[in-house]
Amino acid sequence: MTIPLATIRTQDDLIEALRLAKEMRNLSFKVIDDLGGFTQGHMERVIGPRREKGMSPFVLQMLCSILAVKLIMVPDEEQAQRMADKWEGRDSSNVRLEKGRVSKSLLERAKPHVLKDLATAGGKASGAMRTGSLGSEIMSKVARRGWRKRRKTMRVRLAERKAAKTMEGAAI
């Protein structure tokens, strides 16, 4: 069984534990920056004495890897006793116990990315099945359609310019 380095209840406790692990491994901030691929002085600004920067999840994961430590969560019985009366009187109607539920807003945010990936995969599969002559025929149709769209856009712009000039002439 391994001996815990620290008990962590706050972010300050976490920073102190990471500093302790750094000292235990006899590593400098420069070495940690180099191993993690960070800019020079980054780790000193994150876990150094002045703590000028916050710690992102990526930095925490990288530090745990470099310092060869892992975080283990265990129930805190003392805190559980202090919280017991607050837990009892709570409104549990909003508690979701089922797993795998995804919110509608998250689905809406993910939809464009998923559709783009599907379209890319479909295009690659379609391209893999094409022969050379069929591929060139399809590409020429795509090019004609693109030029048709450009010509239409140019006609609309020319019409807008003419309308603007006639409005200027009428205003004089």
Secondary structure, 3 states (H helix, E strand, C coil): CCCCCCCCCCHHHHHHHHHHHHHHHCCCHHHHHHHHCCCCCHHHHHHCCCCCCCCCHHHHHHHHHHHCCCCCCCCCHHHHHHHHHHHHCCCCCCCCCCCCCCCHHHHHHHHHHHHHHHHHHHHHHHHHHCCHHHHHHHHHHHHHHHHHHHHHHHHHHHHHHHHHHHHHHHHC
